[in-house]
Amino acid sequence: MLDPSWRASDPWPVDVTLARGLWGFAAALATGGYAHPWPSTLDVAGLTVVLAGTAGRDLDRATVTAAVDAEVAVTAALRGLDGADRVALADELRAVEPTAPPPGLDSHQQLREAWLRQKDELTRLAALLRWTEELLTSRERALRRADATINLLSGSLSYRVGRLAITPARLAKRGARAAKRRAKDVLAPRHGEEEQR
């Protein structure tokens, strides 16, 4: 309806037509650097499926692939592309990613917006890397302090006296547990024999 200069030889399903329009919008939205509420990890096909869901239609990735093929056919017909150029166009449109420049004719504004978005993403990743390095550095410092404290305390006279006092108590406790287990093992069969009688 918007472009009367072409007409499909075979009618397309409604879902393919809808997916074609939404794919074009999703490609412009994802590659143009525009702010949107959806996760930046979504690829263009995934964003198309999400947009269709918000429009109340259930689309799958196969329908989006058919829509991209339809877009290739229409663009190739409008530009008068033949076999090799058509394959190159199909590869270009299938490879559209959120980090890629906008597909088709690139305007200065779109390229600048894509550059700014990538710059913001790099800034965010650099800040995350700095935070992680600071966290690791603080943990290493705390570990060194704890190690120094342990070394200091383990060499002191009070530590040695405490070890001498605790060692016999530990050995006595261990021996008492072993004696208790042996007594249980010896008495357990006798209780079983008494119950049988």
Helices and strands as residue ranges (DSSP letters): H 14-31, H 44-54, H 61-79, H 83-94, H 108-154, H 157-196
